[in-house]
Amino acid sequence: MDNSTKTQLAIIGSGPGGYNAAFRAADLGLDVTLIDKNNSLGGVCLNRGCIPSKSLLHISKIINEAKHSSKIGVKFSDPEIKLDKIHKWKNKIINDLNKGIESLAKARKINLINGTAKFLSANQLSITDNQEKNIKLEFDNCIIASGSKSSVIPALDKSHPSILYSKDALNFNKIPKRLLVIGGGYIGLELATVFNSLGSKITIAEFLPSLLSMIDDDLLKPLSDKFEKNCENIYLSTEVTSLVPQTDNSVVVSFKQKNKEFKDVFDNVLICAGRTPNTSNLNLLKAGIELDSRGFIPVNNQRRTLIPNIYAIGDVTGDPMLAHKASFEGKVAAEVIAGQNAIYDPVAVPSVIYTSPEIAWAGFTEKELKEQSIKYNKSEFPWSANGRAMTMNATEGKTKILTNLEKTQILGVGIVGDNAGDLISEAMLALEMNANPEDIGMTIHPHPTLSETIANSSEIITGSITELYIPKKL
C-alpha cells in the first residue's frame, strides 16, 4: 500500500464491533480499510478475553463435574494438569478463529493494515504500521472501534511477574498456591472460578459491599454461597492499599477495611478492576471529537459522533462493554454509512456471567426497577422442581420473570444456573417482540429441559402452573 491512500470507510479496531462493521459495509458495496495494531484480528474478545477465558472455564467445568461424579457412583482419579497442552488447545481455538476472520476479510476484499492509527483531521488518519512505515489514509467515513483495556489502580500500578492482569492470567505458566483476586466483578469471578478448580486457594477483595453489585441478590446467592464455600477469604468493602513484591516472587498485600488494616502474603495477585476505553492515543481533538465526563465518545442512535462522517461503536461509547453489543452497533453504523435507515434501538442488551453457576439477565433487574420507583410483579420457578436440573446437579438454579402489575408486559428476566447464558436468548426474543407471559406459557417447550423453567415462570404469572402447587389467594 502506498504511503498516501484513500478509502470510503476506515475502521479503527478489528474486534467484534470492528470486523462486523467491516464485513457488513463491504457486503453493501463500500470500499473498506480495517486497521488494527495487532497482526491477529478479533480484538481483545477473541485474543485476550472472551474466547480464551471460556476455554479455561470449560476445563474448570470438567474438573468440577468429575469431582461431583463420585457422589453418583462414578469415581475418577485426581486430574493431571498439563499446562502446555491446555494452552496449546486454547491457542488453537484462537488461531482457528483468527484465520476465519482473516479469510472472511480477504473474501470481501477488505484492505487490512496492521498498525496504530490517529486522527490528523476529520477526514484523514496517520497510521504507523508494524514495519514502522507511515501511511496517510484519507477517508469519507470512519468508525472508531478501538475497544478497551484493563483499568489500572494507580496506587497498585507495579510491573512484576507475580502481579497479573486478565490477559496475563489467561496465559499463566504455573498454578499459584494462594491467589488474590482484586475485584469482584465478572472478570475477577470468572478467573477465580478457573484457578480455584485448578487447585489455587482464592481470596477475593472487593471495594464495594457485595460481589457483582449490578446483579439482583437472589440471582447472586447461589454463586456467592459457592464462593463462600470454596474460597479461602472474601473481603467486601475492602481497599487494597499496597502491593510489595518479595525476593521469592511472593507479594505482601495491605488491606484496609472500615475499622482495621491488615496484611497477607500471596503467590500471585490478579487485578480485575474494570476496563478503560482505548481513546487516549487517537488524537480525537484533531477530528473535533470530545469525550464525555466518563471518558467515552458520545454518539446518537445511529452511532454517529458530533462529527457527521465519524462513528463510534463498542466499548469506547460506554456501558455495557459487551462484544455482542459492539457487533450489533457495528452493523448499524455500516448500514447508515451505506445509506440505509438503520438505528441502534434494542429493547435490551443481555448480560451473562460465565461462572459456575452462570448468571444471565435481560431487561430490567429488580434493583433497577426499585431505583426508578417502577412497581412490578415477580414470578420465579426453582430449578429444584425441574427434572433436567436434577439430572445435572443444578438444582440451586432459578428462573424469574418481572412484569408490570397488570402482568401484560415483560420487564425483565433473570436466570441463575447451568447454561443460563444460552437460555437468556429466549427471553431476549420475547422482550424484542413484546411477547407477554401467556405467549411464552402457551409455547410448547421440550421436556426434560432447562428451558421449561422459562415457560413455568410464565405459567406462574398466568395462573396455569401445574409443576408447582400455588394456593389461590382468597
VOMAR-898620 format. One record per residue (C-alpha): residue in one letter; x, y, z. Coordinates in pm, whole numbers. Each point is the difference from the previous one (the first is absolute). Layout:
+----+--------+--------+--------+
| aa |   east |  north |     up |
+----+--------+--------+--------+
|  A |      X |      Y |      Z |
...
+----+--------+--------+--------+
END
This chain:
+----+--------+--------+--------+
| aa |   east |  north |     up |
+----+--------+--------+--------+
|  M |      0 |      0 |      0 |
|  D |    132 |    350 |    -89 |
|  N |     94 |    249 |    273 |
|  S |   -307 |    202 |    -91 |
|  T |   -328 |   -165 |    -90 |
|  K |   -377 |     41 |     11 |
|  T |   -296 |   -209 |    116 |
|  Q |   -374 |     45 |     24 |
|  L |     -9 |   -144 |    353 |
|  A |    282 |    -26 |    253 |
|  I |    -59 |   -214 |    308 |
|  I |    233 |     23 |    300 |
|  G |      0 |   -330 |    190 |
|  S |    -71 |   -357 |   -111 |
|  G |   -192 |   -130 |    302 |
|  P |   -356 |   -132 |    -32 |
|  G |   -131 |    352 |    -64 |
|  G |    267 |     91 |   -251 |
|  Y |      4 |   -315 |   -212 |
|  N |   -380 |    -29 |     -7 |
|  A |    -21 |    363 |   -114 |
|  A |    265 |    -68 |   -266 |
|  F |   -173 |   -313 |   -130 |
|  R |   -345 |    163 |    -11 |
|  A |    133 |    312 |   -172 |
|  A |    189 |   -207 |   -261 |
|  D |   -312 |   -208 |    -66 |
|  L |   -185 |    326 |    -65 |
|  G |    254 |    102 |   -263 |
|  L |    233 |    232 |    190 |
|  D |    379 |      7 |    -35 |
|  V |    119 |    -82 |    355 |
|  T |    336 |     33 |    175 |
|  L |     28 |   -181 |    336 |
|  I |    280 |    112 |    231 |
|  D |    125 |   -184 |    308 |
|  K |    324 |     26 |    193 |
|  N |     18 |   -380 |     36 |
|  N |     78 |   -249 |   -277 |
|  S |   -276 |   -228 |    133 |
|  L |   -351 |    127 |    -71 |
|  G |   -284 |    -34 |    249 |
|  G |     98 |    251 |    266 |
|  V |     11 |    -60 |    375 |
|  C |   -309 |   -220 |     -9 |
|  L |    153 |   -267 |   -220 |
|  N |    368 |     28 |     88 |
|  R |     14 |    101 |    367 |
|  G |   -353 |    -18 |    140 |
|  C |   -326 |   -179 |    -76 |
|  I |    128 |   -297 |   -198 |
|  P |    309 |    -97 |    204 |
|  S |   -184 |     50 |    331 |
|  K |   -293 |   -216 |   -112 |
|  S |    246 |   -268 |   -112 |
|  L |    147 |     -9 |    349 |
|  L |   -346 |     10 |    159 |
|  H |    -89 |   -310 |   -201 |
|  I |    296 |   -180 |    156 |
|  S |   -112 |    126 |    340 |
|  K |   -347 |   -144 |    -58 |
|  I |    143 |   -341 |    -96 |
|  I |    209 |    -12 |    320 |
|  N |   -294 |    101 |    220 |
|  E |   -236 |   -250 |   -162 |
|  A |    258 |   -277 |     44 |
|  K |     19 |     83 |    371 |
|  H |   -377 |    -17 |     34 |
|  S |    -25 |   -327 |   -191 |
|  S |    136 |   -199 |    296 |
|  K |   -324 |     84 |    184 |
|  I |   -208 |   -168 |   -270 |
|  G |    207 |   -315 |    -39 |
|  V |    275 |     91 |   -246 |
|  K |    340 |     74 |    152 |
|  F |    293 |    150 |   -191 |
|  S |    355 |     43 |    123 |
|  D |    129 |    351 |     68 |
|  P |     67 |    189 |   -325 |
|  E |    351 |     29 |   -141 |
|  I |     38 |    360 |   -114 |
|  K |    224 |     49 |   -306 |
|  L |     21 |    374 |    -55 |
|  D |    180 |    -27 |   -334 |
|  K |   -280 |   -212 |   -144 |
|  I |   -268 |    229 |    143 |
|  H |    155 |    308 |   -158 |
|  K |     66 |   -180 |   -328 |
|  W |   -369 |    -98 |    -21 |
|  K |   -119 |    347 |    104 |
|  N |    233 |    173 |   -245 |
|  K |   -111 |   -228 |   -286 |
|  I |   -357 |    117 |     54 |
|  I |    117 |    363 |    -10 |
|  N |    217 |    -57 |   -309 |
|  D |   -277 |   -180 |   -188 |
|  L |   -240 |    287 |     70 |
|  N |    271 |    254 |    -97 |
|  K |     45 |   -176 |   -334 |
|  G |   -376 |    -13 |    -50 |
|  I |    -37 |    376 |     45 |
|  E |    299 |     67 |   -226 |
|  S |   -137 |   -224 |   -275 |
|  L |   -341 |    170 |     21 |
|  A |    174 |    338 |    -31 |
|  K |    200 |   -114 |   -304 |
|  A |   -310 |   -148 |   -164 |
|  R |   -164 |    342 |     30 |
|  K |    314 |    176 |   -135 |
|  I |     39 |    207 |    317 |
|  N |    330 |    189 |     26 |
|  L |    179 |   -105 |    321 |
|  I |    263 |    220 |    166 |
|  N |    186 |   -118 |    308 |
|  G |     94 |    319 |    178 |
|  T |    -95 |    277 |    242 |
|  A |   -234 |    273 |   -123 |
|  K |    -55 |    356 |    114 |
|  F |   -201 |    286 |   -147 |
|  L |    160 |    282 |   -197 |
|  S |   -340 |    155 |    -76 |
|  A |   -364 |    -97 |    -42 |
|  N |     81 |   -177 |   -326 |
|  Q |    358 |   -118 |     34 |
|  L |    189 |   -253 |    214 |
|  S |    370 |    -45 |     60 |
|  I |     89 |   -369 |     36 |
|  T |    332 |   -137 |    121 |
|  D |      6 |   -358 |   -120 |
|  N |    186 |   -287 |    163 |
|  Q |    300 |     59 |   -229 |
|  E |     25 |    357 |    135 |
|  K |   -123 |    142 |   -332 |
|  N |   -225 |    305 |      2 |
|  I |   -323 |    -13 |   -198 |
|  K |   -239 |    289 |    -52 |
|  L |   -351 |   -126 |    -56 |
|  E |   -272 |    230 |   -128 |
|  F |   -354 |   -120 |     68 |
|  D |   -357 |     98 |    -78 |
|  N |   -128 |   -160 |    321 |
|  C |    167 |   -154 |    307 |
|  I |   -117 |   -236 |    273 |
|  I |    190 |      5 |    329 |
|  A |     -7 |   -352 |    146 |
|  S |    319 |      6 |    206 |
|  G |   -145 |   -184 |    300 |
|  S |    132 |     12 |    356 |
|  K |    281 |   -116 |    227 |
|  S |     30 |   -112 |    362 |
|  S |    -32 |    290 |    242 |
|  V |    305 |     83 |    209 |
|  I |    -24 |     86 |    370 |
|  P |    265 |    277 |     31 |
|  A |    110 |    -96 |    353 |
|  L |     48 |   -361 |   -111 |
|  D |    158 |     64 |   -339 |
|  K |    311 |   -217 |     21 |
|  S |    171 |   -209 |   -264 |
|  H |     90 |   -337 |    152 |
|  P |    -41 |   -362 |   -117 |
|  S |   -217 |    -82 |    303 |
|  I |   -243 |    288 |    -63 |
|  L |   -237 |    -93 |   -279 |
|  Y |   -278 |    151 |   -210 |
|  S |   -265 |   -208 |   -177 |
|  K |    203 |    -48 |   -321 |
|  D |    295 |   -129 |    207 |
|  A |   -223 |   -236 |    195 |
|  L |   -124 |   -160 |   -321 |
|  N |    358 |    -98 |    -88 |
|  F |    117 |   -116 |    343 |
|  N |    306 |   -226 |     21 |
|  K |    -65 |   -126 |    355 |
|  I |   -293 |    -56 |    232 |
|  P |     43 |    222 |    306 |
|  K |    -55 |   -158 |    340 |
|  R |   -155 |    321 |    133 |
|  L |   -154 |    251 |   -240 |
|  L |   -149 |    338 |     88 |
|  V |   -261 |    131 |   -247 |
|  I |    -53 |    376 |     30 |
|  G |   -349 |     72 |   -131 |
|  G |   -324 |   -191 |     47 |
|  G |   -142 |     77 |   -345 |
|  Y |    -63 |   -248 |   -277 |
|  I |    361 |    -23 |   -125 |
|  G |    140 |    -55 |    348 |
|  L |   -256 |   -265 |     91 |
|  E |     34 |   -188 |   -328 |
|  L |    377 |    -23 |     41 |
|  A |    -37 |    -86 |    370 |
|  T |   -223 |   -289 |   -111 |
|  V |    272 |   -127 |   -236 |
|  F |    287 |     16 |    249 |
|  N |   -206 |   -142 |    285 |
|  S |    -84 |   -308 |   -205 |
|  L |    368 |    -37 |    -93 |
|  G |     93 |    -10 |    368 |
|  S |     78 |    358 |    108 |
|  K |   -119 |    130 |    335 |
|  I |   -191 |    316 |    -92 |
|  T |    -46 |    324 |    190 |
|  I |   -224 |    268 |   -153 |
|  A |     19 |    366 |     98 |
|  E |   -286 |    223 |   -115 |
|  F |    -26 |    374 |     70 |
|  L |   -381 |     -1 |     -9 |
|  P |   -227 |   -165 |    263 |
|  S |    -84 |   -298 |   -226 |
|  L |    130 |   -209 |   -286 |
|  L |   -153 |     76 |   -341 |
|  S |   -174 |    306 |    138 |
|  M |   -213 |     45 |   -313 |
|  I |   -178 |   -333 |     47 |
|  D |   -315 |    -70 |    205 |
|  D |     79 |   -163 |    333 |
|  D |   -212 |   -311 |    -65 |
|  L |    185 |    -75 |   -325 |
|  L |    335 |     60 |    169 |
|  K |    -67 |   -220 |    304 |
|  P |     67 |   -346 |   -154 |
|  L |    330 |    129 |   -138 |
|  S |    106 |    189 |    313 |
|  D |    -82 |   -306 |    214 |
|  K |    230 |   -206 |   -221 |
|  F |    280 |    254 |     23 |
|  E |    -42 |     24 |    378 |
|  K |     44 |   -376 |     16 |
|  N |    293 |    -27 |   -244 |
|  C |    201 |    316 |     68 |
|  E |    254 |     51 |    275 |
|  N |   -131 |    352 |     65 |
|  I |   -244 |    249 |   -150 |
|  Y |     61 |    356 |    114 |
|  L |   -281 |    244 |    -83 |
|  S |      9 |    377 |     52 |
|  T |    376 |    -40 |    -12 |
|  E |    271 |    212 |   -158 |
|  V |    336 |   -143 |   -103 |
|  T |    245 |    277 |     88 |
|  S |    336 |   -143 |   -104 |
|  L |    175 |   -289 |   -173 |
|  V |    361 |    -72 |     97 |
|  P |    175 |   -274 |   -203 |
|  Q |    252 |   -212 |    192 |
|  T |    329 |   -158 |   -110 |
|  D |   -169 |   -341 |    -22 |
|  N |   -257 |    153 |   -242 |
|  S |   -279 |     -9 |    258 |
|  V |   -194 |    323 |     63 |
|  V |    -77 |    162 |    336 |
|  V |   -343 |    160 |    -24 |
|  S |   -140 |    269 |    231 |
|  F |   -377 |     15 |     51 |
|  K |   -215 |    275 |    148 |
|  Q |   -349 |    -52 |    134 |
|  K |   -219 |    243 |    193 |
|  N |    137 |    -80 |    344 |
|  K |    327 |   -180 |    -67 |
|  E |    306 |    -40 |   -217 |
|  F |    185 |   -329 |    -56 |
|  K |    250 |   -177 |   -227 |
|  D |     31 |   -338 |   -169 |
|  V |    239 |   -174 |   -240 |
|  F |    -98 |   -151 |   -336 |
|  D |    180 |   -182 |   -280 |
|  N |   -180 |    213 |   -258 |
|  V |   -232 |    297 |    -10 |
|  L |   -252 |     35 |   -283 |
|  I |   -136 |    352 |    -55 |
|  C |   -348 |      9 |   -157 |
|  A |   -116 |    355 |     64 |
|  G |   -215 |     60 |   -306 |
|  R |     86 |    130 |   -347 |
|  T |     97 |    336 |   -150 |
|  P |    -83 |    111 |   -358 |
|  N |    289 |     16 |   -248 |
|  T |    -25 |    365 |   -105 |
|  S |    312 |    171 |    137 |
|  N |    224 |    -60 |   -303 |
|  L |   -251 |     80 |   -274 |
|  N |     50 |    381 |     -8 |
|  L |   -378 |     41 |      6 |
|  L |     16 |    378 |     40 |
|  K |    164 |     25 |   -344 |
|  A |   -324 |   -149 |   -137 |
|  G |   -214 |    231 |    216 |
|  I |   -120 |   -271 |    240 |
|  E |    -15 |     58 |    376 |
|  L |    -56 |   -267 |    264 |
|  D |   -279 |      9 |    257 |
|  S |     62 |     29 |    375 |
|  R |     66 |   -376 |     28 |
|  G |    249 |    -13 |   -286 |
|  F |   -235 |   -148 |   -261 |
|  I |    -79 |    121 |   -353 |
|  P |   -356 |    142 |    -20 |
|  V |   -208 |   -140 |   -289 |
|  N |   -361 |     12 |   -117 |
|  N |   -225 |   -298 |    -79 |
|  Q |    172 |    -45 |   -336 |
|  R |    337 |    -16 |    183 |
|  R |     98 |    333 |   -159 |
|  T |    222 |    240 |    196 |
|  L |    -36 |    378 |    -12 |
|  I |    215 |    -14 |   -313 |
|  P |   -245 |   -125 |   -267 |
|  N |    238 |   -236 |   -185 |
|  I |    154 |   -158 |    314 |
|  Y |   -173 |   -275 |    194 |
|  A |     89 |   -188 |    317 |
|  I |   -108 |   -343 |    125 |
|  G |     67 |   -244 |    281 |
|  D |    194 |     61 |    320 |
|  V |    109 |    354 |    -95 |
|  T |   -365 |    112 |     12 |
|  G |    -76 |   -120 |    354 |
|  D |   -174 |   -272 |    195 |
|  P |    -80 |   -276 |    -35 |
|  M |    343 |    -95 |   -132 |
|  L |   -107 |   -320 |   -172 |
|  A |    111 |   -160 |   -326 |
|  H |   -352 |    -73 |   -125 |
|  K |   -102 |    363 |     54 |
|  A |    302 |    115 |   -202 |
|  S |    -81 |   -246 |   -282 |
|  F |   -357 |    126 |    -26 |
|  E |    113 |    365 |      6 |
|  G |    258 |    -71 |   -269 |
|  K |   -264 |   -129 |   -241 |
|  V |   -223 |    302 |     71 |
|  A |    284 |    247 |    -67 |
|  A |     97 |   -180 |   -324 |
|  E |   -359 |      4 |   -125 |
|  V |    -40 |    371 |     78 |
|  I |    322 |     80 |   -187 |
|  A |   -125 |   -206 |   -295 |
|  G |   -316 |    213 |    -11 |
|  Q |   -244 |   -223 |    182 |
|  N |   -238 |    129 |    266 |
|  A |    135 |   -206 |    290 |
|  I |      1 |     90 |    370 |
|  Y |    130 |   -157 |    319 |
|  D |   -311 |    -36 |    213 |
|  P |     -8 |   -340 |    175 |
|  V |   -257 |    -62 |    271 |
|  A |    278 |   -156 |    209 |
|  V |    357 |   -129 |    -11 |
|  P |     52 |   -340 |    164 |
|  S |    274 |    -49 |    260 |
|  V |    165 |   -328 |    101 |
|  I |    244 |    -91 |    278 |
|  Y |    170 |   -329 |   -100 |
|  T |     72 |   -122 |    351 |
|  S |   -130 |   -324 |    151 |
|  P |   -294 |     40 |     21 |
|  E |    -46 |    244 |   -288 |
|  I |   -210 |    312 |     49 |
|  A |   -185 |    172 |   -285 |
|  W |   -255 |    275 |    -23 |
|  A |   -179 |    213 |   -257 |
|  G |   -207 |    312 |     42 |
|  F |    -51 |    157 |    342 |
|  T |    139 |   -147 |    319 |
|  E |   -193 |     36 |    325 |
|  K |    267 |    242 |    120 |
|  E |    -57 |    224 |   -302 |
|  L |   -378 |    -11 |     35 |
|  K |     22 |     98 |    367 |
|  E |    247 |    279 |    -73 |
|  Q |   -242 |    139 |   -260 |
|  S |   -305 |    -51 |    228 |
|  I |   -166 |   -227 |   -257 |
|  K |   -248 |   -241 |    157 |
|  Y |     21 |   -356 |   -126 |
|  N |   -118 |   -356 |     40 |
|  K |    246 |   -289 |     42 |
|  S |    -31 |   -371 |    -69 |
|  E |    281 |   -247 |     57 |
|  F |     35 |   -369 |    -69 |
|  P |    252 |   -197 |    208 |
|  W |    214 |   -245 |   -193 |
|  S |    -39 |   -244 |    288 |
|  A |   -337 |    -75 |   -163 |
|  N |    150 |    -60 |   -345 |
|  G |     86 |   -355 |   -101 |
|  R |    281 |     95 |   -236 |
|  A |    166 |    215 |    268 |
|  M |    -11 |   -295 |    239 |
|  T |    184 |   -222 |   -248 |
|  M |    269 |    270 |    -42 |
|  N |     60 |     81 |    368 |
|  A |   -132 |    349 |    -71 |
|  T |   -288 |     25 |    245 |
|  E |    134 |    319 |    161 |
|  G |   -113 |    191 |   -312 |
|  K |   -309 |    211 |    -57 |
|  T |   -179 |    186 |   -278 |
|  K |   -197 |    315 |     71 |
|  I |   -211 |    232 |   -210 |
|  L |    -86 |    360 |     90 |
|  T |   -316 |    156 |   -146 |
|  N |   -210 |    311 |     42 |
|  L |   -270 |    -18 |    267 |
|  E |   -262 |    -89 |   -263 |
|  K |    219 |   -297 |   -102 |
|  T |    -34 |     97 |   -365 |
|  Q |    358 |    112 |    -70 |
|  I |    330 |   -172 |     76 |
|  L |    246 |    247 |    155 |
|  G |    293 |   -232 |     63 |
|  V |    116 |   -360 |     32 |
|  G |    273 |   -137 |    227 |
|  I |    148 |   -350 |      4 |
|  V |    262 |   -160 |    223 |
|  G |    118 |   -354 |    -77 |
|  D |    173 |   -214 |   -259 |
|  N |    -22 |    137 |   -356 |
|  A |   -176 |    319 |    113 |
|  G |    188 |    185 |   -275 |
|  D |   -166 |   -215 |   -266 |
|  L |   -343 |      6 |    161 |
|  I |    -16 |    380 |     16 |
|  S |    -37 |     24 |   -380 |
|  E |   -363 |   -111 |     22 |
|  A |    -60 |    283 |    246 |
|  M |    168 |    246 |   -237 |
|  L |   -225 |   -107 |   -287 |
|  A |   -305 |     38 |    224 |
|  L |    108 |    350 |    103 |
|  E |     76 |    113 |   -357 |
|  M |   -333 |   -136 |   -130 |
|  N |   -193 |    136 |    299 |
|  A |   -129 |   -349 |     78 |
|  N |   -207 |    -27 |    317 |
|  P |     25 |   -279 |    262 |
|  E |   -292 |   -185 |   -157 |
|  D |    186 |    -17 |   -335 |
|  I |    291 |   -175 |    169 |
|  G |   -217 |   -225 |    215 |
|  M |   -197 |   -115 |   -305 |
|  T |    316 |    -83 |   -194 |
|  I |     76 |   -372 |     28 |
|  H |    347 |    -54 |    145 |
|  P |    181 |   -334 |    -29 |
|  H |     18 |   -224 |    307 |
|  P |    219 |    -56 |    191 |
|  T |    193 |    325 |    -53 |
|  L |    111 |    301 |    197 |
|  S |   -189 |    219 |   -249 |
|  E |   -323 |   -126 |    156 |
|  T |     73 |    220 |    300 |
|  I |    -66 |    309 |   -214 |
|  A |   -342 |   -136 |    -96 |
|  N |    -63 |   -102 |    363 |
|  S |     79 |    351 |    125 |
|  S |   -243 |    138 |   -257 |
|  E |   -268 |   -248 |    111 |
|  I |     36 |    120 |    358 |
|  I |    -94 |    347 |   -125 |
|  T |   -301 |   -123 |   -199 |
|  G |   -113 |   -236 |    277 |
|  S |     29 |   -313 |   -217 |
|  I |    302 |   -160 |    170 |
|  T |    -28 |   -373 |     74 |
|  E |    361 |    -82 |     94 |
|  L |    -46 |    192 |    326 |
|  Y |   -301 |     32 |    230 |
|  I |    -70 |    366 |     72 |
|  P |   -316 |     51 |    209 |
|  K |   -229 |    266 |   -140 |
|  K |    -28 |    315 |    204 |
|  L |   -340 |     46 |    159 |
+----+--------+--------+--------+
END
